[in-house]
Amino acid sequence: MDLYHFGCSKNLIDTEMCIGIFKKEKFEIVNNPKEAEIIIINTCGFIESAKQEAINCILEMAEYKKNGNCKYLIVMGCLVQRYKKDLQKSIPEVDLFFSIDEYDNLWEKISKLLNKKIKSINTLDYLDRVISTGNTTAYLKIAEGCSNKCTYCAIPYIRGPYVSRRMEEILEEAKKLAEKGIKEIIVIAQDTTKYGVDLYGEPKLAELLDKLCKIEGFKWIRFLYAYPESITDELIEVVRKNDKICKYFDIPLQHFSDEVLKRMNRKSNSDSIKKVIKKIRKEIPEVILRTTMIVGFPGETEQDFFELYEFINETKFEKLGVFKYSKEDGTPAEKMKNQIHYKTKQARYDKIMKMQEKISKIKLEEKIGKTYEVVVDGFSYDNKYICARSYMDIPNEDGIIFIKNNRKVKIGSFTKCKIIGVKEDYDLIGELV
């Protein structure tokens, strides 16, 4: 069995749980579609580019049914949840399409397809998942779905309303990860700061992080997707006082103009955004702030964009990503008037990214001469450099520290390095100390 994954880290955990079921049933897992008799593709349906990437993969894998060993092609995930009937009509080569709503019956349907007698009732299980992110780092999903209903986002229609996992279950999974030797956990949900509100009547992220810190074995704990309106003083204090928690806030702001934020149905405004950023930087001076913005949202005027541009220039985020607004089926923003021309979106995107390159370079140059603890993620293709990260960088999203490979270090090990330079605009150069 060979499995392909597309999309976010939340979707990756579904992939890992699916692999876990096949492993439990004694299937051999391979990483080569030429060898696989069963090929599974877990798709993303979030934005147009992600949808097209997944469809291209499905069509490519369908060729292995004609010319390879593949007997069964199975497709699951967010794209199927949104477009199952259309996909069944347009890609008949696929033997089984699995929507998210059908995950509880996943193994039952797969067994029927394979004409395999069911030995046990297997469902996607967090405790049985196969970690695909190496022996050091793992994601920890604390909730499913989203109830924020931002007007541009299809996630609530794909994944349903926000549902927190019970804290006891999360802590049990975390302990299992620690026992396996995982040193870095990354806490995720569509909105981590809403964790617990549906279960306990109040946000419980701060309490959860505090309890995770007490588990032996973890060295770094991160949490992503903290919505600004839900960042409490308690949460900031928990991050400040716990050495295990990386001083890193990922806050998806999406915009700064009050008019645009209102049309997006965001719960924050320009004033509250400024206040929370000021508070975090005051309480945690070494903090790294990461955010994402959307340009070209319907009705975004030149004044709206100017406010966003000036805010970014003034705030100087250490990490910043920009998306060009993508019209998504079934969302309120899809039907909004004054859709922005793609050339205008591109121009606004380019202008912000050009500014952010300069900001990033200045921020990175400030690190020269400082020493940081880093984790070794791997080596350069020519083996001349160690590729490492500090608390300032999340895997596969942020920069890399390139360290001359003049000492034997193992992947997954922690060591210290001194920053001696900046490589291009987003990476650093260091030396072991």
C-alpha positions as CSV (number, residue, x, y, z in Angstrom):
1,M,0.0,0.0,0.0
2,D,1.2,3.5,-0.9
3,L,-0.5,6.6,0.4
4,Y,-0.2,10.2,-0.8
5,H,-1.0,13.2,1.3
6,F,-2.1,16.7,0.3
7,G,-3.0,19.7,2.5
8,C,-2.5,20.9,6.0
9,S,-1.0,19.3,9.1
10,K,-4.6,18.6,10.4
11,N,-5.2,16.5,7.3
12,L,-1.8,14.8,7.7
13,I,-2.9,13.3,11.0
14,D,-5.8,11.6,9.1
15,T,-3.3,10.2,6.7
16,E,-1.2,8.9,9.6
17,M,-4.2,7.2,11.2
18,C,-5.1,5.6,7.8
19,I,-1.6,4.2,7.5
20,G,-2.0,2.9,11.1
21,I,-5.1,0.9,10.1
22,F,-3.3,-0.8,7.2
23,K,-0.3,-1.5,9.4
24,K,-2.5,-3.0,12.0
25,E,-4.0,-5.3,9.4
26,K,-0.4,-6.5,8.4
27,F,-0.3,-4.7,5.0
28,E,3.2,-3.8,3.7
29,I,3.6,0.0,3.4
30,V,5.7,1.1,0.4
31,N,6.9,4.4,-1.0
32,N,6.7,3.6,-4.6
33,P,3.5,3.6,-6.8
34,K,5.1,1.2,-9.2
35,E,5.2,-1.5,-6.4
36,A,1.9,-0.7,-4.7
37,E,-1.2,-2.8,-5.3
38,I,-3.3,-0.3,-3.3
39,I,-2.8,3.4,-3.8
40,I,-4.6,5.9,-1.5
41,I,-4.7,9.6,-2.0
42,N,-5.8,11.9,0.9
43,T,-6.8,15.2,-0.8
44,C,-7.1,18.8,0.1
45,G,-10.1,20.9,-1.0
46,F,-9.3,24.2,0.6
47,I,-8.2,26.5,-2.3
48,E,-8.1,26.1,-6.1
49,S,-4.4,25.4,-6.4
50,A,-4.6,22.6,-3.8
51,K,-7.7,21.1,-5.5
52,Q,-5.9,21.0,-8.8
53,E,-2.8,19.5,-7.3
54,A,-4.8,16.7,-5.8
55,I,-6.7,16.0,-9.1
56,N,-3.4,15.9,-11.0
57,C,-2.1,13.3,-8.6
58,I,-5.3,11.2,-8.9
59,L,-5.0,11.2,-12.7
60,E,-1.3,10.3,-12.5
61,M,-1.9,7.4,-10.1
62,A,-4.7,6.2,-12.3
63,E,-2.1,5.4,-14.9
64,Y,-0.6,2.8,-12.6
65,K,-3.8,0.9,-12.7
66,K,-3.3,0.6,-16.5
67,N,0.4,0.1,-16.6
68,G,1.5,-0.9,-13.1
69,N,0.8,-3.2,-10.2
70,C,-2.0,-1.1,-8.8
71,K,-5.3,-3.0,-8.5
72,Y,-7.2,-0.5,-6.3
73,L,-7.2,3.3,-6.3
74,I,-8.8,4.9,-3.3
75,V,-9.3,8.7,-2.8
76,M,-10.3,10.3,0.5
77,G,-10.2,13.7,2.2
78,C,-11.5,17.2,1.9
79,L,-11.8,17.3,-1.9
80,V,-14.0,14.2,-1.8
81,Q,-16.1,15.7,1.0
82,R,-16.9,18.7,-1.3
83,Y,-17.1,17.1,-4.7
84,K,-17.7,13.4,-4.3
85,K,-20.5,13.0,-7.0
86,D,-18.6,15.1,-9.5
87,L,-15.4,13.1,-8.9
88,Q,-17.2,9.8,-9.3
89,K,-18.5,10.9,-12.7
90,S,-15.3,12.4,-14.0
91,I,-12.7,10.0,-12.7
92,P,-14.2,6.4,-13.0
93,E,-10.7,4.9,-12.7
94,V,-11.0,5.4,-8.9
95,D,-12.4,2.3,-7.1
96,L,-13.5,4.0,-3.9
97,F,-14.1,7.7,-3.0
98,F,-14.2,8.3,0.8
99,S,-15.7,11.5,2.2
100,I,-14.8,12.7,5.7
101,D,-18.3,11.8,6.9
102,E,-17.6,8.2,6.1
103,Y,-14.4,7.8,8.1
104,D,-16.1,5.8,10.8
105,N,-16.8,3.1,8.2
106,L,-13.5,3.4,6.4
107,W,-12.1,0.0,7.1
108,E,-15.5,-1.7,6.5
109,K,-15.8,-0.3,3.0
110,I,-12.1,-0.9,2.2
111,S,-12.5,-4.5,3.3
112,K,-15.5,-4.9,1.0
113,L,-13.6,-3.4,-1.9
114,L,-10.6,-5.8,-1.3
115,N,-13.0,-8.7,-0.8
116,K,-11.2,-9.2,2.6
117,K,-12.9,-10.7,5.6
118,I,-13.1,-8.2,8.5
119,K,-11.1,-9.4,11.5
120,S,-11.8,-6.4,13.6
121,I,-13.8,-3.1,13.4
122,N,-11.0,-0.6,12.7
123,T,-11.6,3.2,12.7
124,L,-9.2,6.1,12.5
125,D,-7.4,6.1,15.9
126,Y,-5.1,8.8,17.2
127,L,-3.2,6.2,19.3
128,D,-2.6,3.9,16.3
129,R,-1.4,6.4,13.8
130,V,2.0,6.1,12.2
131,I,4.1,9.2,12.6
132,S,5.3,10.4,9.2
133,T,7.3,13.5,10.4
134,G,10.3,11.6,11.6
135,N,11.4,10.4,15.0
136,T,11.7,13.8,16.7
137,T,8.6,15.9,15.7
138,A,4.9,15.1,15.7
139,Y,1.7,17.0,15.4
140,L,-1.0,16.8,18.2
141,K,-4.5,17.6,17.0
142,I,-6.7,18.9,19.8
143,A,-10.0,19.6,17.9
144,E,-11.7,19.0,14.6
145,G,-13.7,21.4,12.5
146,C,-14.4,25.1,12.9
147,S,-17.3,27.3,13.9
148,N,-15.8,30.7,13.1
149,K,-17.6,30.9,9.7
150,C,-15.2,33.4,8.1
151,T,-16.9,34.3,4.8
152,Y,-14.0,33.2,2.6
153,C,-13.4,29.8,4.2
154,A,-14.9,26.4,3.2
155,I,-13.5,24.6,6.3
156,P,-16.7,24.7,8.3
157,Y,-18.6,23.2,5.3
158,I,-16.0,20.5,4.8
159,R,-15.0,19.6,8.4
160,G,-18.1,20.7,10.3
161,P,-18.4,22.7,13.5
162,Y,-15.6,23.0,16.1
163,V,-15.4,19.8,18.3
164,S,-12.7,19.7,21.0
165,R,-11.2,16.4,22.0
166,R,-11.3,15.5,25.7
167,M,-8.2,16.7,27.5
168,E,-7.7,13.2,29.0
169,E,-7.5,11.7,25.5
170,I,-5.1,14.3,24.3
171,L,-2.8,13.8,27.2
172,E,-2.9,10.1,26.8
173,E,-1.8,10.5,23.1
174,A,0.9,12.9,24.1
175,K,2.3,10.5,26.7
176,K,2.4,7.8,24.0
177,L,4.3,10.2,21.7
178,A,6.8,10.9,24.4
179,E,7.3,7.2,25.1
180,K,8.1,6.8,21.4
181,G,10.9,9.3,21.7
182,I,9.2,12.4,20.2
183,K,10.9,15.5,21.5
184,E,8.9,18.2,19.7
185,I,5.1,18.3,19.6
186,I,3.1,20.9,17.6
187,V,-0.4,21.4,18.9
188,I,-2.8,22.1,16.1
189,A,-6.5,22.7,15.4
190,Q,-8.3,25.0,13.0
191,D,-8.3,27.5,15.9
192,T,-6.3,26.2,18.9
193,T,-7.4,29.2,21.1
194,K,-11.0,28.0,21.0
195,Y,-10.0,24.7,22.5
196,G,-12.4,23.5,25.2
197,V,-15.1,26.2,24.8
198,D,-17.6,23.6,23.4
199,L,-16.7,21.0,26.0
200,Y,-15.9,22.9,29.2
201,G,-17.7,26.2,28.6
202,E,-14.4,28.2,28.5
203,P,-11.1,28.1,26.7
204,K,-8.7,25.5,28.0
205,L,-5.6,25.8,25.8
206,A,-3.5,27.4,28.5
207,E,-4.4,24.6,30.9
208,L,-3.7,22.0,28.3
209,L,-0.3,23.5,27.5
210,D,0.6,23.6,31.2
211,K,-0.2,19.9,31.5
212,L,1.7,19.0,28.4
213,C,4.8,20.7,29.9
214,K,4.7,18.2,32.8
215,I,5.1,15.2,30.5
216,E,8.6,13.9,30.7
217,G,10.5,13.6,27.4
218,F,9.2,16.7,25.5
219,K,11.8,19.4,24.9
220,W,9.8,21.7,22.7
221,I,6.1,22.4,22.6
222,R,4.5,24.6,20.0
223,F,0.9,25.6,19.2
224,L,-0.3,27.0,15.9
225,Y,-3.3,28.9,14.6
226,A,-4.0,31.2,17.6
227,Y,-6.8,33.6,16.7
228,P,-6.1,37.1,18.0
229,E,-9.5,37.6,19.8
230,S,-9.0,34.5,21.9
231,I,-5.4,35.1,23.0
232,T,-5.9,35.6,26.8
233,D,-3.5,37.0,29.4
234,E,-3.5,33.5,30.9
235,L,-2.3,32.0,27.6
236,I,0.5,34.6,27.3
237,E,1.6,33.9,30.9
238,V,1.7,30.1,30.3
239,V,4.0,30.6,27.3
240,R,6.1,33.1,29.1
241,K,6.8,31.0,32.2
242,N,7.2,27.5,30.7
243,D,10.7,26.9,29.2
244,K,9.4,23.9,27.1
245,I,6.9,26.1,25.2
246,C,8.6,27.8,22.2
247,K,8.2,31.6,22.4
248,Y,6.4,31.6,19.1
249,F,2.9,32.8,18.3
250,D,1.3,31.9,15.0
251,I,-1.7,34.4,14.6
252,P,-3.6,34.2,11.4
253,L,-4.8,37.8,11.1
254,Q,-5.9,37.8,7.4
255,H,-6.2,41.6,7.2
256,F,-6.1,44.8,9.2
257,S,-8.7,47.1,7.6
258,D,-11.8,47.2,9.8
259,E,-14.0,47.2,6.7
260,V,-12.4,44.1,5.2
261,L,-12.3,42.3,8.6
262,K,-16.0,42.9,9.0
263,R,-16.8,41.5,5.5
264,M,-14.6,38.5,6.3
265,N,-16.7,38.0,9.5
266,R,-13.6,38.1,11.6
267,K,-14.1,38.7,15.3
268,S,-11.1,41.0,15.7
269,N,-10.6,44.6,14.6
270,S,-7.5,46.8,14.0
271,D,-7.5,48.2,17.6
272,S,-7.7,44.7,19.2
273,I,-5.1,43.3,16.9
274,K,-2.6,46.1,17.8
275,K,-3.3,45.6,21.5
276,V,-2.7,41.8,21.5
277,I,0.5,42.1,19.6
278,K,1.8,44.9,21.9
279,K,0.9,42.8,24.9
280,I,2.7,39.6,23.6
281,R,5.9,41.5,22.7
282,K,5.9,43.3,26.0
283,E,5.5,40.1,28.1
284,I,7.8,37.9,25.9
285,P,10.5,40.1,24.3
286,E,12.2,37.2,22.5
287,V,8.9,36.1,20.9
288,I,8.6,35.2,17.2
289,L,5.4,36.4,15.6
290,R,4.0,34.7,12.5
291,T,0.9,35.7,10.6
292,T,-0.9,35.2,7.3
293,M,-2.7,37.8,5.3
294,I,-5.2,37.7,2.4
295,V,-5.0,40.3,-0.4
296,G,-7.7,40.9,-3.0
297,F,-10.7,40.0,-0.8
298,P,-13.9,41.2,-2.5
299,G,-14.3,45.0,-2.1
300,E,-10.8,45.6,-0.9
301,T,-10.1,49.2,-1.9
302,E,-6.8,50.9,-2.4
303,Q,-7.3,52.5,1.1
304,D,-7.9,49.1,2.7
305,F,-4.8,47.7,1.1
306,F,-2.8,50.8,2.2
307,E,-3.9,50.2,5.8
308,L,-2.8,46.6,5.6
309,Y,0.5,47.5,4.0
310,E,1.3,50.2,6.5
311,F,0.4,47.9,9.4
312,I,2.8,45.2,8.2
313,N,5.5,47.8,7.7
314,E,5.0,49.2,11.2
315,T,4.6,45.8,13.0
316,K,7.5,44.0,11.3
317,F,6.4,40.4,11.8
318,E,9.3,37.9,12.0
319,K,7.3,35.6,9.7
320,L,4.6,36.5,7.3
321,G,2.7,34.7,4.5
322,V,0.3,36.1,2.0
323,F,-2.5,34.4,0.1
324,K,-4.3,35.9,-2.9
325,Y,-8.0,35.6,-2.3
326,S,-9.5,32.4,-3.8
327,K,-13.2,32.2,-4.6
328,E,-14.5,29.1,-2.9
329,D,-17.7,27.3,-3.8
330,G,-20.5,27.7,-1.3
331,T,-18.9,30.4,0.8
332,P,-20.6,33.8,1.3
333,A,-17.6,35.7,-0.2
334,E,-18.1,33.8,-3.5
335,K,-21.2,35.8,-4.1
336,M,-19.9,39.2,-2.9
337,K,-19.9,42.1,-5.3
338,N,-16.7,43.9,-6.3
339,Q,-14.5,40.8,-6.9
340,I,-10.9,41.9,-7.4
341,H,-9.1,41.4,-10.7
342,Y,-6.4,38.8,-10.6
343,K,-3.8,41.3,-11.8
344,T,-4.6,43.6,-8.9
345,K,-4.3,40.7,-6.5
346,Q,-0.9,39.7,-7.9
347,A,0.3,43.3,-7.7
348,R,-0.7,43.7,-4.1
349,Y,0.8,40.3,-3.2
350,D,4.1,41.2,-4.8
351,K,4.2,44.6,-3.0
352,I,3.7,43.0,0.4
353,M,6.2,40.1,-0.2
354,K,8.8,42.5,-1.5
355,M,8.5,44.5,1.7
356,Q,8.5,41.4,3.9
357,E,11.7,40.2,2.3
358,K,13.4,43.3,3.5
359,I,11.8,43.1,7.0
360,S,12.8,39.4,7.2
361,K,16.4,40.1,6.3
362,I,16.7,42.9,8.9
363,K,15.2,40.6,11.6
364,L,17.5,37.8,10.7
365,E,20.6,40.0,10.7
366,E,19.7,40.9,14.3
367,K,20.4,37.3,15.2
368,I,24.0,37.3,14.0
369,G,26.4,36.7,16.9
370,K,23.7,35.1,19.1
371,T,23.8,31.4,20.2
372,Y,20.7,29.2,19.9
373,E,19.7,25.6,20.7
374,V,18.7,23.9,17.5
375,V,17.3,20.5,16.4
376,V,19.0,18.7,13.5
377,D,16.4,18.0,10.8
378,G,18.8,16.6,8.2
379,F,21.7,17.4,5.9
380,S,22.1,19.3,2.6
381,Y,22.1,17.2,-0.6
382,D,25.9,17.3,-0.8
383,N,26.2,16.6,3.0
384,K,28.3,19.7,3.5
385,Y,25.8,21.4,5.7
386,I,23.6,20.4,8.7
387,C,20.0,21.6,8.3
388,A,18.7,22.7,11.6
389,R,15.9,24.8,13.3
390,S,15.7,26.8,16.5
391,Y,12.6,27.7,18.4
392,M,12.1,30.5,15.8
393,D,11.1,28.1,13.0
394,I,8.4,25.5,12.5
395,P,9.1,22.6,10.1
396,N,8.3,23.0,6.4
397,E,7.1,26.6,6.8
398,D,9.9,28.8,8.2
399,G,13.6,29.1,7.4
400,I,16.5,26.8,8.0
401,I,19.8,27.3,9.7
402,F,22.7,25.9,7.6
403,I,25.6,24.8,9.7
404,K,28.9,23.6,8.3
405,N,29.0,19.8,8.8
406,N,32.4,19.5,10.6
407,R,31.2,17.4,13.5
408,K,29.2,14.2,13.7
409,V,25.6,14.9,14.7
410,K,22.5,12.8,14.4
411,I,19.2,13.7,12.8
412,G,16.8,14.5,15.7
413,S,19.6,15.5,18.1
414,F,19.7,18.9,19.8
415,T,22.8,21.0,19.8
416,K,23.9,24.6,20.0
417,C,25.0,26.9,17.2
418,K,26.1,30.5,16.8
419,I,24.6,32.5,14.0
420,I,27.3,33.9,11.7
421,G,25.3,35.1,8.7
422,V,22.1,35.3,6.6
423,K,21.5,33.2,3.6
424,E,19.3,35.0,1.1
425,D,16.2,36.4,2.8
426,Y,14.8,33.7,5.0
427,D,17.6,31.3,6.1
428,L,20.5,31.7,8.5
429,I,24.1,30.4,8.5
430,G,25.5,29.1,11.8
431,E,28.5,27.2,13.3
432,L,28.5,24.6,16.0
433,V,29.6,25.7,19.4
